[in-house]
């Protein structure tokens, strides 16, 4: 993650600037690439790791959620077949109220979302996410009568 953090730090303004952190998240339909624990470790805000980095500078890398909070950037998220862990990790990272505003978060966009309407409601209500999936946008409009 150190390389990603350096790239974002070097591109915070001007043309071609970093506007979000991602694509990041959990995909339990692809466990043959990375098991659940490996995915969660890369995604979560590891408080011990964060404390070590504060003490040691850039010697310890930050998790994806921590990078987004540090630079006050929205998240470009991916969640498939991992809703419970996804919401748990976002909540533990402080992203569950006002898109994580109190901890430096800026909400985000969930793409490739294939979950249930109740799962979408969790993400919209808890984390202030938007969805980049036409099917979900259609279901969302129909459910709440938005035209």
ZASE-750201 format. One record per atom (N, C-alpha, C): residue in one letter; chain; atom name; z, x, y. Coordinates in steps of 0.1 Angstrom, whole numbers, plus 5000, padded with zeros to 4 digits. Last residue first. Layout:
! ZASE-750201
<residuo A cadena A atomo CA z Z x X y Y> .
...
END
This chain:
! ZASE-750201
<residuo X cadena A atomo N z 4903 x 4613 y 5088> .
<residuo X cadena A atomo CA z 4888 x 4613 y 5087> .
<residuo X cadena A atomo C z 4881 x 4624 y 5093> .
<residuo X cadena A atomo N z 4931 x 4610 y 5068> .
<residuo X cadena A atomo CA z 4925 x 4617 y 5079> .
<residuo X cadena A atomo C z 4910 x 4617 y 5077> .
<residuo X cadena A atomo N z 4947 x 4598 y 5048> .
<residuo X cadena A atomo CA z 4939 x 4590 y 5056> .
<residuo X cadena A atomo C z 4932 x 4597 y 5068> .
<residuo X cadena A atomo N z 4960 x 4614 y 5031> .
<residuo X cadena A atomo CA z 4967 x 4611 y 5043> .
<residuo X cadena A atomo C z 4959 x 4603 y 5053> .
<residuo X cadena A atomo N z 4942 x 4617 y 5009> .
<residuo X cadena A atomo CA z 4956 x 4613 y 5007> .
<residuo X cadena A atomo C z 4963 x 4608 y 5019> .
<residuo X cadena A atomo N z 4918 x 4625 y 5022> .
<residuo X cadena A atomo CA z 4919 x 4612 y 5015> .
<residuo X cadena A atomo C z 4934 x 4608 y 5013> .
<residuo X cadena A atomo N z 4925 x 4651 y 5031> .
<residuo X cadena A atomo CA z 4921 x 4640 y 5041> .
<residuo X cadena A atomo C z 4922 x 4626 y 5034> .
<residuo X cadena A atomo N z 4931 x 4663 y 5006> .
<residuo X cadena A atomo CA z 4941 x 4663 y 5017> .
<residuo X cadena A atomo C z 4937 x 4651 y 5027> .
<residuo X cadena A atomo N z 4906 x 4662 y 4993> .
<residuo X cadena A atomo CA z 4918 x 4655 y 4988> .
<residuo X cadena A atomo C z 4929 x 4653 y 4998> .
<residuo X cadena A atomo N z 4891 x 4679 y 5011> .
<residuo X cadena A atomo CA z 4887 x 4665 y 5008> .
<residuo X cadena A atomo C z 4899 x 4657 y 5003> .
<residuo X cadena A atomo N z 4905 x 4703 y 5008> .
<residuo X cadena A atomo CA z 4904 x 4697 y 5021> .
<residuo X cadena A atomo C z 4900 x 4682 y 5020> .
<residuo X cadena A atomo N z 4900 x 4708 y 4981> .
<residuo X cadena A atomo CA z 4914 x 4705 y 4986> .
<residuo X cadena A atomo C z 4914 x 4699 y 4999> .
<residuo X cadena A atomo N z 4872 x 4712 y 4981> .
<residuo X cadena A atomo CA z 4878 x 4701 y 4973> .
<residuo X cadena A atomo C z 4892 x 4698 y 4978> .
<residuo X cadena A atomo N z 4870 x 4734 y 4998> .
<residuo X cadena A atomo CA z 4864 x 4721 y 5002> .
<residuo X cadena A atomo C z 4871 x 4710 y 4994> .
<residuo X cadena A atomo N z 4894 x 4756 y 5008> .
<residuo X cadena A atomo CA z 4887 x 4751 y 4996> .
<residuo X cadena A atomo C z 4882 x 4737 y 4999> .
<residuo X cadena A atomo N z 4912 x 4769 y 5023> .
<residuo X cadena A atomo CA z 4898 x 4772 y 5025> .
<residuo X cadena A atomo C z 4890 x 4768 y 5013> .
<residuo X cadena A atomo N z 4940 x 4755 y 5040> .
<residuo X cadena A atomo CA z 4933 x 4757 y 5028> .
<residuo X cadena A atomo C z 4918 x 4759 y 5030> .
<residuo X cadena A atomo N z 4969 x 4767 y 5057> .
<residuo X cadena A atomo CA z 4957 x 4760 y 5057> .
<residuo X cadena A atomo C z 4950 x 4763 y 5044> .
<residuo X cadena A atomo N z 5005 x 4765 y 5056> .
<residuo X cadena A atomo CA z 4992 x 4771 y 5052> .
<residuo X cadena A atomo C z 4981 x 4761 y 5054> .
<residuo X cadena A atomo N z 5033 x 4764 y 5061> .
<residuo X cadena A atomo CA z 5023 x 4762 y 5071> .
<residuo X cadena A atomo C z 5010 x 4768 y 5068> .
<residuo X cadena A atomo N z 5052 x 4765 y 5041> .
<residuo X cadena A atomo CA z 5047 x 4777 y 5046> .
<residuo X cadena A atomo C z 5037 x 4776 y 5056> .
<residuo X cadena A atomo N z 5061 x 4739 y 5034> .
<residuo X cadena A atomo CA z 5071 x 4750 y 5034> .
<residuo X cadena A atomo C z 5065 x 4762 y 5042> .
<residuo X cadena A atomo N z 5039 x 4721 y 5037> .
<residuo X cadena A atomo CA z 5052 x 4718 y 5043> .
<residuo X cadena A atomo C z 5061 x 4730 y 5045> .
<residuo X cadena A atomo N z 5018 x 4735 y 5023> .
<residuo X cadena A atomo CA z 5016 x 4730 y 5037> .
<residuo X cadena A atomo C z 5029 x 4728 y 5044> .
<residuo X cadena A atomo N z 5030 x 4739 y 4998> .
<residuo X cadena A atomo CA z 5026 x 4750 y 5006> .
<residuo X cadena A atomo C z 5024 x 4746 y 5021> .
<residuo X cadena A atomo N z 5037 x 4713 y 4989> .
<residuo X cadena A atomo CA z 5047 x 4724 y 4990> .
<residuo X cadena A atomo C z 5043 x 4735 y 5000> .
<residuo X cadena A atomo N z 5011 x 4702 y 4989> .
<residuo X cadena A atomo CA z 5021 x 4697 y 4998> .
<residuo X cadena A atomo C z 5032 x 4707 y 5000> .
<residuo X cadena A atomo N z 5000 x 4716 y 4967> .
<residuo X cadena A atomo CA z 4995 x 4717 y 4980> .
<residuo X cadena A atomo C z 5004 x 4713 y 4991> .
<residuo X cadena A atomo N z 5016 x 4705 y 4947> .
<residuo X cadena A atomo CA z 5017 x 4719 y 4950> .
<residuo X cadena A atomo C z 5011 x 4722 y 4964> .
<residuo X cadena A atomo N z 5008 x 4678 y 4948> .
<residuo X cadena A atomo CA z 5022 x 4681 y 4951> .
<residuo X cadena A atomo C z 5024 x 4696 y 4954> .
<residuo X cadena A atomo N z 4981 x 4682 y 4939> .
<residuo X cadena A atomo CA z 4984 x 4677 y 4953> .
<residuo X cadena A atomo C z 4999 x 4680 y 4957> .
<residuo X cadena A atomo N z 4978 x 4712 y 4920> .
<residuo X cadena A atomo CA z 4980 x 4698 y 4921> .
<residuo X cadena A atomo C z 4982 x 4694 y 4936> .
<residuo X cadena A atomo N z 4955 x 4740 y 4924> .
<residuo X cadena A atomo CA z 4967 x 4733 y 4920> .
<residuo X cadena A atomo C z 4966 x 4718 y 4922> .
<residuo X cadena A atomo N z 4936 x 4758 y 4932> .
<residuo X cadena A atomo CA z 4932 x 4748 y 4922> .
<residuo X cadena A atomo C z 4944 x 4740 y 4917> .
<residuo X cadena A atomo N z 4924 x 4778 y 4957> .
<residuo X cadena A atomo CA z 4936 x 4770 y 4953> .
<residuo X cadena A atomo C z 4931 x 4759 y 4944> .
<residuo X cadena A atomo N z 4908 x 4796 y 4970> .
<residuo X cadena A atomo CA z 4907 x 4795 y 4956> .
<residuo X cadena A atomo C z 4919 x 4787 y 4950> .
<residuo X cadena A atomo N z 4931 x 4803 y 4997> .
<residuo X cadena A atomo CA z 4918 x 4800 y 4992> .
<residuo X cadena A atomo C z 4918 x 4801 y 4977> .
<residuo X cadena A atomo N z 4953 x 4796 y 5022> .
<residuo X cadena A atomo CA z 4952 x 4797 y 5008> .
<residuo X cadena A atomo C z 4938 x 4794 y 5004> .
<residuo X cadena A atomo N z 4962 x 4813 y 5051> .
<residuo X cadena A atomo CA z 4952 x 4804 y 5045> .
<residuo X cadena A atomo C z 4953 x 4807 y 5030> .
<residuo X cadena A atomo N z 4993 x 4813 y 5071> .
<residuo X cadena A atomo CA z 4981 x 4818 y 5064> .
<residuo X cadena A atomo C z 4972 x 4808 y 5059> .
<residuo X cadena A atomo N z 5021 x 4825 y 5090> .
<residuo X cadena A atomo CA z 5015 x 4815 y 5081> .
<residuo X cadena A atomo C z 5003 x 4821 y 5074> .
<residuo X cadena A atomo N z 5031 x 4848 y 5103> .
<residuo X cadena A atomo CA z 5021 x 4839 y 5110> .
<residuo X cadena A atomo C z 5014 x 4829 y 5101> .
<residuo X cadena A atomo N z 5063 x 4865 y 5104> .
<residuo X cadena A atomo CA z 5051 x 4859 y 5097> .
<residuo X cadena A atomo C z 5043 x 4850 y 5106> .
<residuo X cadena A atomo N z 5086 x 4874 y 5115> .
<residuo X cadena A atomo CA z 5074 x 4881 y 5118> .
<residuo X cadena A atomo C z 5061 x 4875 y 5112> .
<residuo X cadena A atomo N z 5107 x 4858 y 5108> .
<residuo X cadena A atomo CA z 5107 x 4871 y 5102> .
<residuo X cadena A atomo C z 5094 x 4879 y 5105> .
<residuo X cadena A atomo N z 5103 x 4834 y 5120> .
<residuo X cadena A atomo CA z 5115 x 4841 y 5123> .
<residuo X cadena A atomo C z 5116 x 4855 y 5118> .
<residuo X cadena A atomo N z 5078 x 4826 y 5109> .
<residuo X cadena A atomo CA z 5079 x 4830 y 5123> .
<residuo X cadena A atomo C z 5092 x 4838 y 5126> .
<residuo X cadena A atomo N z 5070 x 4816 y 5085> .
<residuo X cadena A atomo CA z 5077 x 4828 y 5085> .
<residuo X cadena A atomo C z 5079 x 4834 y 5099> .
<residuo X cadena A atomo N z 5059 x 4791 y 5089> .
<residuo X cadena A atomo CA z 5050 x 4801 y 5085> .
<residuo X cadena A atomo C z 5057 x 4815 y 5086> .
<residuo X cadena A atomo N z 5082 x 4775 y 5093> .
<residuo X cadena A atomo CA z 5073 x 4778 y 5104> .
<residuo X cadena A atomo C z 5064 x 4790 y 5101> .
<residuo X cadena A atomo N z 5097 x 4787 y 5065> .
<residuo X cadena A atomo CA z 5099 x 4779 y 5077> .
<residuo X cadena A atomo C z 5090 x 4784 y 5088> .
<residuo X cadena A atomo N z 5090 x 4805 y 5044> .
<residuo X cadena A atomo CA z 5091 x 4791 y 5041> .
<residuo X cadena A atomo C z 5094 x 4782 y 5053> .
<residuo X cadena A atomo N z 5091 x 4833 y 5044> .
<residuo X cadena A atomo CA z 5079 x 4826 y 5049> .
<residuo X cadena A atomo C z 5079 x 4811 y 5048> .
<residuo X cadena A atomo N z 5111 x 4849 y 5034> .
<residuo X cadena A atomo CA z 5113 x 4842 y 5046> .
<residuo X cadena A atomo C z 5101 x 4835 y 5052> .
<residuo X cadena A atomo N z 5108 x 4858 y 5009> .
<residuo X cadena A atomo CA z 5103 x 4867 y 5020> .
<residuo X cadena A atomo C z 5105 x 4861 y 5033> .
<residuo X cadena A atomo N z 5115 x 4837 y 4994> .
<residuo X cadena A atomo CA z 5124 x 4848 y 4994> .
<residuo X cadena A atomo C z 5120 x 4858 y 5005> .
<residuo X cadena A atomo N z 5092 x 4821 y 4997> .
<residuo X cadena A atomo CA z 5104 x 4817 y 5003> .
<residuo X cadena A atomo C z 5114 x 4828 y 5004> .
<residuo X cadena A atomo N z 5073 x 4836 y 4984> .
<residuo X cadena A atomo CA z 5071 x 4834 y 4998> .
<residuo X cadena A atomo C z 5084 x 4829 y 5004> .
<residuo X cadena A atomo N z 5084 x 4835 y 4958> .
<residuo X cadena A atomo CA z 5083 x 4848 y 4965> .
<residuo X cadena A atomo C z 5081 x 4846 y 4980> .
<residuo X cadena A atomo N z 5083 x 4807 y 4953> .
<residuo X cadena A atomo CA z 5096 x 4815 y 4952> .
<residuo X cadena A atomo C z 5095 x 4828 y 4960> .
<residuo X cadena A atomo N z 5056 x 4802 y 4954> .
<residuo X cadena A atomo CA z 5064 x 4796 y 4964> .
<residuo X cadena A atomo C z 5078 x 4803 y 4964> .
<residuo X cadena A atomo N z 5048 x 4818 y 4931> .
<residuo X cadena A atomo CA z 5042 x 4820 y 4944> .
<residuo X cadena A atomo C z 5051 x 4814 y 4955> .
<residuo X cadena A atomo N z 5062 x 4807 y 4910> .
<residuo X cadena A atomo CA z 5065 x 4821 y 4914> .
<residuo X cadena A atomo C z 5059 x 4824 y 4928> .
<residuo X cadena A atomo N z 5050 x 4781 y 4910> .
<residuo X cadena A atomo CA z 5064 x 4783 y 4911> .
<residuo X cadena A atomo C z 5068 x 4797 y 4916> .
<residuo X cadena A atomo N z 5021 x 4787 y 4907> .
<residuo X cadena A atomo CA z 5027 x 4780 y 4919> .
<residuo X cadena A atomo C z 5042 x 4783 y 4920> .
<residuo X cadena A atomo N z 5001 x 4799 y 4892> .
<residuo X cadena A atomo CA z 5013 x 4806 y 4895> .
<residuo X cadena A atomo C z 5022 x 4800 y 4906> .
<residuo X cadena A atomo N z 4974 x 4792 y 4889> .
<residuo X cadena A atomo CA z 4983 x 4790 y 4878> .
<residuo X cadena A atomo C z 4997 x 4798 y 4880> .
<residuo X cadena A atomo N z 4966 x 4811 y 4917> .
<residuo X cadena A atomo CA z 4961 x 4803 y 4905> .
<residuo X cadena A atomo C z 4970 x 4804 y 4894> .
<residuo X cadena A atomo N z 4963 x 4819 y 4949> .
<residuo X cadena A atomo CA z 4972 x 4814 y 4940> .
<residuo X cadena A atomo C z 4966 x 4806 y 4929> .
<residuo X cadena A atomo N z 4959 x 4839 y 4977> .
<residuo X cadena A atomo CA z 4952 x 4835 y 4964> .
<residuo X cadena A atomo C z 4963 x 4831 y 4955> .
<residuo X cadena A atomo N z 4957 x 4842 y 5013> .
<residuo X cadena A atomo CA z 4964 x 4841 y 5000> .
<residuo X cadena A atomo C z 4955 x 4835 y 4989> .
<residuo X cadena A atomo N z 4960 x 4860 y 5040> .
<residuo X cadena A atomo CA z 4949 x 4854 y 5033> .
<residuo X cadena A atomo C z 4953 x 4854 y 5018> .
<residuo X cadena A atomo N z 4985 x 4856 y 5065> .
<residuo X cadena A atomo CA z 4981 x 4860 y 5051> .
<residuo X cadena A atomo C z 4969 x 4853 y 5047> .
<residuo X cadena A atomo N z 4986 x 4868 y 5099> .
<residuo X cadena A atomo CA z 4986 x 4857 y 5089> .
<residuo X cadena A atomo C z 4982 x 4863 y 5075> .
<residuo X cadena A atomo N z 5007 x 4894 y 5112> .
<residuo X cadena A atomo CA z 4994 x 4889 y 5109> .
<residuo X cadena A atomo C z 4995 x 4878 y 5098> .
<residuo X cadena A atomo N z 5027 x 4912 y 5121> .
<residuo X cadena A atomo CA z 5026 x 4898 y 5127> .
<residuo X cadena A atomo C z 5012 x 4892 y 5124> .
<residuo X cadena A atomo N z 5032 x 4935 y 5109> .
<residuo X cadena A atomo CA z 5022 x 4935 y 5119> .
<residuo X cadena A atomo C z 5019 x 4921 y 5125> .
<residuo X cadena A atomo N z 5053 x 4928 y 5092> .
<residuo X cadena A atomo CA z 5055 x 4940 y 5101> .
<residuo X cadena A atomo C z 5045 x 4939 y 5112> .
<residuo X cadena A atomo N z 5043 x 4907 y 5077> .
<residuo X cadena A atomo CA z 5054 x 4905 y 5086> .
<residuo X cadena A atomo C z 5055 x 4916 y 5096> .
<residuo X cadena A atomo N z 5023 x 4921 y 5062> .
<residuo X cadena A atomo CA z 5019 x 4910 y 5070> .
<residuo X cadena A atomo C z 5030 x 4907 y 5081> .
<residuo X cadena A atomo N z 5040 x 4939 y 5048> .
<residuo X cadena A atomo CA z 5029 x 4944 y 5057> .
<residuo X cadena A atomo C z 5025 x 4933 y 5067> .
<residuo X cadena A atomo N z 5054 x 4921 y 5032> .
<residuo X cadena A atomo CA z 5061 x 4929 y 5042> .
<residuo X cadena A atomo C z 5051 x 4935 y 5052> .
<residuo X cadena A atomo N z 5035 x 4912 y 5015> .
<residuo X cadena A atomo CA z 5042 x 4903 y 5024> .
<residuo X cadena A atomo C z 5049 x 4910 y 5035> .
<residuo X cadena A atomo N z 5028 x 4936 y 5000> .
<residuo X cadena A atomo CA z 5018 x 4928 y 5009> .
<residuo X cadena A atomo C z 5025 x 4919 y 5019> .
<residuo X cadena A atomo N z 5053 x 4962 y 5003> .
<residuo X cadena A atomo CA z 5046 x 4951 y 4996> .
<residuo X cadena A atomo C z 5037 x 4943 y 5006> .
<residuo X cadena A atomo N z 5049 x 4996 y 5014> .
<residuo X cadena A atomo CA z 5054 x 4982 y 5016> .
<residuo X cadena A atomo C z 5046 x 4972 y 5007> .
<residuo X cadena A atomo N z 5059 x 5029 y 5001> .
<residuo X cadena A atomo CA z 5049 x 5018 y 5005> .
<residuo X cadena A atomo C z 5055 x 5005 y 5006> .
<residuo X cadena A atomo N z 5076 x 5055 y 5014> .
<residuo X cadena A atomo CA z 5077 x 5044 y 5005> .
<residuo X cadena A atomo C z 5067 x 5034 y 5009> .
<residuo X cadena A atomo N z 5072 x 5072 y 5035> .
<residuo X cadena A atomo CA z 5072 x 5078 y 5022> .
<residuo X cadena A atomo C z 5072 x 5067 y 5011> .
<residuo X cadena A atomo N z 5073 x 5067 y 5062> .
<residuo X cadena A atomo CA z 5062 x 5061 y 5054> .
<residuo X cadena A atomo C z 5061 x 5067 y 5040> .
<residuo X cadena A atomo N z 5108 x 5067 y 5065> .
<residuo X cadena A atomo CA z 5095 x 5066 y 5072> .
<residuo X cadena A atomo C z 5085 x 5061 y 5062> .
<residuo X cadena A atomo N z 5133 x 5064 y 5053> .
<residuo X cadena A atomo CA z 5125 x 5076 y 5050> .
<residuo X cadena A atomo C z 5111 x 5076 y 5056> .
<residuo X cadena A atomo N z 5145 x 5041 y 5062> .
<residuo X cadena A atomo CA z 5153 x 5053 y 5062> .
<residuo X cadena A atomo C z 5144 x 5066 y 5061> .
<residuo X cadena A atomo N z 5125 x 5022 y 5059> .
<residuo X cadena A atomo CA z 5131 x 5023 y 5073> .
<residuo X cadena A atomo C z 5139 x 5037 y 5074> .
<residuo X cadena A atomo N z 5121 x 5025 y 5032> .
<residuo X cadena A atomo CA z 5111 x 5029 y 5041> .
<residuo X cadena A atomo C z 5116 x 5031 y 5055> .
<residuo X cadena A atomo N z 5145 x 5014 y 5022> .
<residuo X cadena A atomo CA z 5142 x 5028 y 5020> .
<residuo X cadena A atomo C z 5131 x 5033 y 5029> .
<residuo X cadena A atomo N z 5142 x 4988 y 5030> .
<residuo X cadena A atomo CA z 5153 x 4996 y 5036> .
<residuo X cadena A atomo C z 5151 x 5010 y 5034> .
<residuo X cadena A atomo N z 5120 x 4981 y 5015> .
<residuo X cadena A atomo CA z 5119 x 4980 y 5029> .
<residuo X cadena A atomo C z 5130 x 4989 y 5036> .
<residuo X cadena A atomo N z 5130 x 4983 y 4989> .
<residuo X cadena A atomo CA z 5119 x 4992 y 4993> .
<residuo X cadena A atomo C z 5118 x 4992 y 5008> .
<residuo X cadena A atomo N z 5149 x 4963 y 4990> .
<residuo X cadena A atomo CA z 5153 x 4976 y 4988> .
<residuo X cadena A atomo C z 5143 x 4986 y 4993> .
<residuo X cadena A atomo N z 5132 x 4940 y 4994> .
<residuo X cadena A atomo CA z 5141 x 4944 y 5004> .
<residuo X cadena A atomo C z 5147 x 4958 y 5003> .
<residuo X cadena A atomo N z 5100 x 4934 y 4989> .
<residuo X cadena A atomo CA z 5110 x 4941 y 4982> .
<residuo X cadena A atomo C z 5120 x 4947 y 4993> .
<residuo X cadena A atomo N z 5082 x 4907 y 4989> .
<residuo X cadena A atomo CA z 5089 x 4915 y 4999> .
<residuo X cadena A atomo C z 5101 x 4922 y 4992> .
<residuo X cadena A atomo N z 5056 x 4906 y 4964> .
<residuo X cadena A atomo CA z 5069 x 4903 y 4970> .
<residuo X cadena A atomo C z 5073 x 4912 y 4982> .
<residuo X cadena A atomo N z 5032 x 4917 y 4954> .
<residuo X cadena A atomo CA z 5031 x 4906 y 4964> .
<residuo X cadena A atomo C z 5044 x 4904 y 4971> .
<residuo X cadena A atomo N z 5037 x 4936 y 4935> .
<residuo X cadena A atomo CA z 5028 x 4940 y 4946> .
<residuo X cadena A atomo C z 5028 x 4929 y 4957> .
<residuo X cadena A atomo N z 5055 x 4922 y 4918> .
<residuo X cadena A atomo CA z 5059 x 4934 y 4925> .
<residuo X cadena A atomo C z 5050 x 4938 y 4937> .
<residuo X cadena A atomo N z 5038 x 4902 y 4908> .
<residuo X cadena A atomo CA z 5049 x 4899 y 4917> .
<residuo X cadena A atomo C z 5054 x 4910 y 4924> .
<residuo X cadena A atomo N z 5020 x 4918 y 4892> .
<residuo X cadena A atomo CA z 5015 x 4910 y 4903> .
<residuo X cadena A atomo C z 5026 x 4907 y 4913> .
<residuo X cadena A atomo N z 5038 x 4929 y 4874> .
<residuo X cadena A atomo CA z 5030 x 4938 y 4882> .
<residuo X cadena A atomo C z 5025 x 4930 y 4894> .
<residuo X cadena A atomo N z 5047 x 4905 y 4861> .
<residuo X cadena A atomo CA z 5056 x 4913 y 4869> .
<residuo X cadena A atomo C z 5049 x 4923 y 4878> .
<residuo X cadena A atomo N z 5023 x 4895 y 4849> .
<residuo X cadena A atomo CA z 5030 x 4887 y 4859> .
<residuo X cadena A atomo C z 5039 x 4896 y 4868> .
<residuo X cadena A atomo N z 4997 x 4921 y 4846> .
<residuo X cadena A atomo CA z 5007 x 4912 y 4841> .
<residuo X cadena A atomo C z 5015 x 4905 y 4852> .
<residuo X cadena A atomo N z 4963 x 4923 y 4853> .
<residuo X cadena A atomo CA z 4977 x 4927 y 4857> .
<residuo X cadena A atomo C z 4987 x 4917 y 4852> .
<residuo X cadena A atomo N z 4941 x 4916 y 4837> .
<residuo X cadena A atomo CA z 4940 x 4927 y 4847> .
<residuo X cadena A atomo C z 4953 x 4932 y 4851> .
<residuo X cadena A atomo N z 4950 x 4896 y 4821> .
<residuo X cadena A atomo CA z 4944 x 4908 y 4814> .
<residuo X cadena A atomo C z 4941 x 4919 y 4824> .
<residuo X cadena A atomo N z 4957 x 4875 y 4837> .
<residuo X cadena A atomo CA z 4967 x 4884 y 4833> .
<residuo X cadena A atomo C z 4962 x 4896 y 4825> .
<residuo X cadena A atomo N z 4944 x 4855 y 4853> .
<residuo X cadena A atomo CA z 4938 x 4869 y 4851> .
<residuo X cadena A atomo C z 4948 x 4879 y 4847> .
<residuo X cadena A atomo N z 4958 x 4833 y 4858> .
<residuo X cadena A atomo CA z 4946 x 4831 y 4850> .
<residuo X cadena A atomo C z 4939 x 4845 y 4847> .
<residuo X cadena A atomo N z 4976 x 4840 y 4877> .
<residuo X cadena A atomo CA z 4981 x 4841 y 4863> .
<residuo X cadena A atomo C z 4970 x 4837 y 4853> .
<residuo X cadena A atomo N z 4976 x 4855 y 4905> .
<residuo X cadena A atomo CA z 4966 x 4849 y 4897> .
<residuo X cadena A atomo C z 4969 x 4850 y 4882> .
<residuo X cadena A atomo N z 4990 x 4857 y 4937> .
<residuo X cadena A atomo CA z 4992 x 4857 y 4923> .
<residuo X cadena A atomo C z 4981 x 4850 y 4916> .
<residuo X cadena A atomo N z 4982 x 4877 y 4966> .
<residuo X cadena A atomo CA z 4989 x 4866 y 4959> .
<residuo X cadena A atomo C z 4990 x 4868 y 4944> .
<residuo X cadena A atomo N z 4957 x 4884 y 4990> .
<residuo X cadena A atomo CA z 4968 x 4888 y 4982> .
<residuo X cadena A atomo C z 4975 x 4875 y 4976> .
<residuo X cadena A atomo N z 4930 x 4898 y 5007> .
<residuo X cadena A atomo CA z 4935 x 4887 y 4999> .
<residuo X cadena A atomo C z 4946 x 4892 y 4990> .
<residuo X cadena A atomo N z 4952 x 4904 y 5034> .
<residuo X cadena A atomo CA z 4948 x 4898 y 5022> .
<residuo X cadena A atomo C z 4934 x 4903 y 5018> .
<residuo X cadena A atomo N z 4962 x 4898 y 5066> .
<residuo X cadena A atomo CA z 4965 x 4906 y 5054> .
<residuo X cadena A atomo C z 4961 x 4898 y 5042> .
<residuo X cadena A atomo N z 4942 x 4896 y 5095> .
<residuo X cadena A atomo CA z 4950 x 4890 y 5085> .
<residuo X cadena A atomo C z 4953 x 4901 y 5074> .
<residuo X cadena A atomo N z 4928 x 4911 y 5113> .
<residuo X cadena A atomo CA z 4932 x 4897 y 5118> .
<residuo X cadena A atomo C z 4940 x 4890 y 5107> .
<residuo X cadena A atomo N z 4920 x 4942 y 5126> .
<residuo X cadena A atomo CA z 4926 x 4935 y 5115> .
<residuo X cadena A atomo C z 4931 x 4922 y 5120> .
<residuo X cadena A atomo N z 4890 x 4946 y 5146> .
<residuo X cadena A atomo CA z 4904 x 4947 y 5144> .
<residuo X cadena A atomo C z 4909 x 4939 y 5132> .
<residuo X cadena A atomo N z 4864 x 4947 y 5154> .
<residuo X cadena A atomo CA z 4867 x 4951 y 5141> .
<residuo X cadena A atomo C z 4881 x 4951 y 5137> .
<residuo X cadena A atomo N z 4872 x 4956 y 5188> .
<residuo X cadena A atomo CA z 4862 x 4951 y 5178> .
<residuo X cadena A atomo C z 4865 x 4956 y 5164> .
<residuo X cadena A atomo N z 4908 x 4955 y 5195> .
<residuo X cadena A atomo CA z 4894 x 4959 y 5197> .
<residuo X cadena A atomo C z 4885 x 4953 y 5187> .
<residuo X cadena A atomo N z 4936 x 4964 y 5174> .
<residuo X cadena A atomo CA z 4930 x 4958 y 5186> .
<residuo X cadena A atomo C z 4915 x 4962 y 5187> .
<residuo X cadena A atomo N z 4945 x 4975 y 5151> .
<residuo X cadena A atomo CA z 4952 x 4963 y 5156> .
<residuo X cadena A atomo C z 4946 x 4957 y 5168> .
<residuo X cadena A atomo N z 4939 x 4997 y 5133> .
<residuo X cadena A atomo CA z 4929 x 4987 y 5138> .
<residuo X cadena A atomo C z 4935 x 4974 y 5142> .
<residuo X cadena A atomo N z 4959 x 5014 y 5124> .
<residuo X cadena A atomo CA z 4948 x 5020 y 5132> .
<residuo X cadena A atomo C z 4938 x 5010 y 5138> .
<residuo X cadena A atomo N z 4973 x 4996 y 5109> .
<residuo X cadena A atomo CA z 4980 x 5002 y 5121> .
<residuo X cadena A atomo C z 4969 x 5008 y 5130> .
<residuo X cadena A atomo N z 4955 x 4991 y 5088> .
<residuo X cadena A atomo CA z 4959 x 4980 y 5097> .
<residuo X cadena A atomo C z 4964 x 4986 y 5110> .
<residuo X cadena A atomo N z 4956 x 5017 y 5076> .
<residuo X cadena A atomo CA z 4943 x 5011 y 5081> .
<residuo X cadena A atomo C z 4946 x 5000 y 5091> .
<residuo X cadena A atomo N z 4983 x 5019 y 5069> .
<residuo X cadena A atomo CA z 4977 x 5029 y 5078> .
<residuo X cadena A atomo C z 4964 x 5023 y 5084> .
<residuo X cadena A atomo N z 4985 x 4999 y 5050> .
<residuo X cadena A atomo CA z 4993 x 4998 y 5062> .
<residuo X cadena A atomo C z 4987 x 5008 y 5073> .
<residuo X cadena A atomo N z 4967 x 5008 y 5030> .
<residuo X cadena A atomo CA z 4964 x 4995 y 5037> .
<residuo X cadena A atomo C z 4972 x 4995 y 5050> .
<residuo X cadena A atomo N z 4980 x 5031 y 5022> .
<residuo X cadena A atomo CA z 4967 x 5032 y 5028> .
<residuo X cadena A atomo C z 4963 x 5020 y 5036> .
<residuo X cadena A atomo N z 5004 x 5021 y 5011> .
<residuo X cadena A atomo CA z 5005 x 5030 y 5023> .
<residuo X cadena A atomo C z 4991 x 5031 y 5030> .
<residuo X cadena A atomo N z 5000 x 5008 y 4988> .
<residuo X cadena A atomo CA z 5000 x 5000 y 5000> .
<residuo X cadena A atomo C z 5000 x 5009 y 5013> .
END
